[in-house]
Structure formats: C-alpha cells, structure tokens
C-alpha cells in the first residue's frame, strides 16, 4: 500500500512535474497498482494536477489550502462552488446541486455560467447519459466512470481500438506460449512458462505505442478478460492477481449437432415407423424450412 503523503512529497520536490516512471523509480518496491490508487486519491482531492508536456503525462503539486476560486464572488457562487468541490472528479449533476443549494433553476444557471466563465468549474458530458452533464472543478481530470475511460472518445465507444488491443494482447500471449513450447522441458513446464501477468502485457502494449491515451493496468485487465471470454485465453488466480495464457479455441461442433436431431432429447426413440419418426416431426420440418 502506498500512502498519498509519499506521492505528494515526491511531487513537491519536482516543481516542474513528475512522471509515472519517476514515481516508480523513487519507490521501486511498490506495486504499480498501489501507486495508481494513491495518485488517483490525490487527484480526487485536488492535491495533484495532471498536465501534458511534449506528449508525456506529468503530475504537479497543488496546494488546496491556497485555492482562490470563488474569491470575491457572492454567497450563492461560494455555496455552489463548495458543493461542486465536494463532488471531486466524479462531478455532480445539476439536479443535485439545485437540491443542496436550494436555489431555483434560473438562479442556479446564472451562478453556474458565472463560475464557468471564470474557469472555476467545468461541465463534462457523462457516457452514462448522452444528455447528462456533471460539474466539477476546472482543473480536475474526470473520473473514468464519467468519461468512459480509454474506450471512449467524445462519448463514442471506440470498438475498433478495443479490437486492436484485444488482437495485440492475444498476439503477446500466443507468442509467449510458442516460445515456451520451443524451449522444451515437457508439457507442464511449457504450460507454466506460457503464463503472463497483466503488467507484462501492459509493457508490451506500451512499447508498441499503438495507444494515443495512457492505459492503466486495469484497462489491460479488462481487455484480457474479453480475450478470455472469447475462448482465446484462460485466466488463473495467482497471489493477489491473475495470470493469463493463450489456448487453442474449442473446435466448432459438427453439422449433425447443429440440427434439431442433434439436440433432441428423444432422438434415441426415433425410427422409420411409429409415433416418433422424421416424417411427422414438426421440429425437423420447421428446421428444414428455415435452413
């Protein structure tokens, strides 16, 4: 577990910004997942701000005690600002702001517009509802539950991007399995060597440079899970996480199994004569007509 105070101390010592790699290098014994959790907590509280420099994501320390937002504003703006501030990077819907502030819609719209103009707050569209906007502080990075994370662009699901990532994840697992088989040592050893962690796959995807957005370990985990559901890989529990291994897909069922006769529970009683026979079978007739 990584404390937020550790992250903040590192960021304070780098006034020009610090990258994920710098943080990992400073605390090499910490897990990437734990570092990500601590950073997200700092972002949520507003202690860190995220910005991009020469295509690289960096973090900067932000002293929340020195916030000047809403300074000089009237009481209504201060009330609304505090309500939005409490919502963090998940934002808050206008209906909830209205309920908490006790302002009528005309007053509230006026206050929100004023705060947006002053760049104290911003409105972000939520992927959960196309017409729904949530409000949050201007310098916060929206939570993935609001934006949809790496799989959404302007509220549109990037299915092609997900397909490409799935193919590359499977490619990595397949190549690892083939390499394990070539090394020999027996089937059990080859099987064990063919397993990979999400961190291994994450590094492979990052090195490929096929993603324009920064992908987290959890993002790769979700992609790997789709590969598992497609019967192209298997997942097994190992310690605090999972291991993944490419497998051969199940063979397609033979044609007979796909017919009505192939799944009929009384097929063993079917004959050329008698009450149960193909000539009078309604299900077989219906299947033949649809084929």
N, C-alpha and C positions, 0 to 999 in steps of 0.2 A: 504494500500500500504506500502511495506517495502522497505526502501532505501538501496542501495548497501553499503553505508557507515556504516550502522548499522551492517550489516553482517560482513564486513571487520573488524570493531572494535572488534566484538566478537571473530573472528578468530585470530586476533593479540594477544589477551590475552590468547590464548591456543596454544602455540608454538608446542605442541606435536600432535595437531589435535583436531577437534571438530566434533561431530556427529550431525545429523539432530535433534535427540531428545534433545541434549544440546541446540541447537539454539532455538527450540520450547519452551523449558523451560525458556530460558532467555527472550523471548518476547512472553509470553502466550496469549496476546490479538491479536496477528497477525494470519491471516489465513494461513493454510498450503500452499495453492496455491500461496499466495503472497510471502511467504518465498522462495518457489521453483523458482519463477520468478526472484527474486533478486539474488539467488545463481547461477542460470543459466547465468545471465548477468555477474556476477563476473568471472565465469568460461570462458565465451566467451572472456572477455578482458584479461584473463590470470592472474587476481589478486588472484585467488584461484587455488589450485591444488588438485585433488582428488586422494586418495590412500586408500588401504585396509589394515586393521590391525586386525588380529585374526577374519577374516570374517566380520568385521564391516567397513562400508564406513565412512571415515573421510575427513575433509577439512583442508587444511593448507594455510596460507597466503603466497603469493608470490609477492615480490616487483618487479614490472615490470620495474621500473627505473634502477634496478641493473642487467638487462639482459646482459649477456656477449656473447650471441650467435652471431656468425659471427665475433667475435673479432679476429683480426689478419688475417681474410680472405681477399681475394682480392675483388675488387669492384663489380665484377659480382656476387659473392656469397652474398655480402651485399644487392645488389639490389633484388635478388631473395628471400632472407630471408625476407626482408621487405614486399614484395608482398604477400608472404605466411602468414606472421604475420597479415596483414590486413584482411585476409580472415577469421580469427577466427577459431572456432571449426567446421565450416561447410566445411572448406577446399576449395581448388581451383584446377581446372583441369589444366593439363599441357599445354593445348592449350591456356588457358587464361594467364598462366604465360609467355608463349612464346610471346603472343601478347603485354603484358605490359612491358616485359623486352627487347624486340627487339633482343633477342638472337636467333641464329639458333638452330635447334634441337640438333645437335652434341654438341655444347657448353652447351646448357641447360641441357642435360642428364648428362654431366660431372659435372656440378655445383650441380645438384640435388643429384647425387650419393655421392659427397663430403660432402654435408650437412647432408645426411642420415647417412653416416659413422661416422660423428662427433656427431650424435644424436641431431642435432639442429631441424631437421624436420622428419616427417614420412609419409609414403604413406598408405592410408586407402582405401580399396575397398568399393565402393558405392553400395547399394542394388538397386539403380535405374538403374544401368547398370553393368552387371557382369564383363565386361572387362574394366570398367572405374575406375581409381584411382584418388583420390584427395589428395592433400598435405596440411599438417597443422603442426604447431609447435609440437615438440616431446612430450611435457608434457601436451598437451590439450586432454580432453576427447571428442571424436567425437560426434557431434550433432545426435539426433535420426533420423533426415532426411537422414543422411549418413549411419548409421548402421542398420536402421530399428527399432531401439529401442528394447524393451524387447521381441518382437515377432520374432526376427531373431537371428540365431546362425550360424556364418560363412556363411552369405548371404542366408541361407536356412530358409524358413518360418516355424516356429515351430507350425504346425497346432494342434498337439496333446496337446501341452502346452496350447494353446488358448482354446481348447475344455475342458480341465480340469478346467481352470479358469472359463469358462462360466458355467459349471456344479456347481462349488462351489459357484459362485455368485448367481445362481438361488436357490441353496440349502439354502443359508442365507436368501434370500427374502421369500422363501416358509415357512421356519421355523418361521420367524418373523410374517408372515400372520397367521399361525396356532396358534401361541401364542396369537396374538391379538384377534382371534375368541374365544379362550378358556377363555379369561378374561371377555367376555360378555360386556354388556353395550349397545347393539344394533348394527345394521349393519354399521351405519355411523361412530360410534366411533371405531369399529373394523377396518374399512377401513382406517381411519386416522392413527391409531396406526400401521398399517402394512407397512407404507411408511418408506423408509430408504434412507440415503444420500450416496454418493459415498465414503465419509470419513468413514462411518460406515462399509461399505463393505470392504474398504481398510484395516481397522483394523482387520477385520475377516480373510481376506486372509493372512495378515502379521502374525497373531497369528498361523495360520495353518502351516506356514513355508514350503509351497509347491513350492515356487519360489526361484530359486538359484540367481536370479537377483533382484535388488531393483526396485520395481514397484511404479510408481507415482500415484497420484490421477487421472491424465489424462489417464493413462494406464487403470485404473479400469473403468473410464467413458466409454472408447471405448469398453471394454468388456461388460459392462452393456447395451450399445447401441445395441450390437449384440443380447443380450438376448431379448431386446425389439423387434427387427426386426424379431425374431423367434416366436413372439406372446406368449412368456412366461412371459412377464412383461410389465408394462406400465410406461411411464415417464411423469412427470408433472413439470411445471416450478414453482419454489419456491424461491422468492428473487433473488439472484444472481446465483443460481444454479438449480439443478434438484433433484426431489425425485423419487424413484423407488419403485414399488410394484409388487409382483408376482400375476399373474392372471391365470385363467383356460384357456387352449388353446381352440380355436374355434373347434367345432365339425366337423369331416370330412363330406363332403357332401354325401348324399345318392347316391346309384348307379345310379338311373334314371337321376340325374342332370349331371352325367358324360357322359351320352350318347349323341349322336347327337340330339336326340329328346328333351333332357333336355335343350338345348341351342338354339333350332331352333326358329327363330322369327315368323314363320308362322305355328307353331305347332297347334294352335287353329283351323286352316282351314284344317288340315289333317283328312282324313276319309278313309273308306274302298273303296269308289268309288270316281270317279272324277279325275281331273288332279293332285291333290296333295294327294298322298296316299303312304303308306310304301312300296308297291310292286315296284314302279317305282322311289323311292327316291335314287338318286345317292350317297348322303352323308351317308345315313344309310347303303347302300350296302358297301361303302368304309370302314366305321367304323367297320362293321361286319367282313370284310376280314382282317382288321388289328388286330382285337381282338384275 
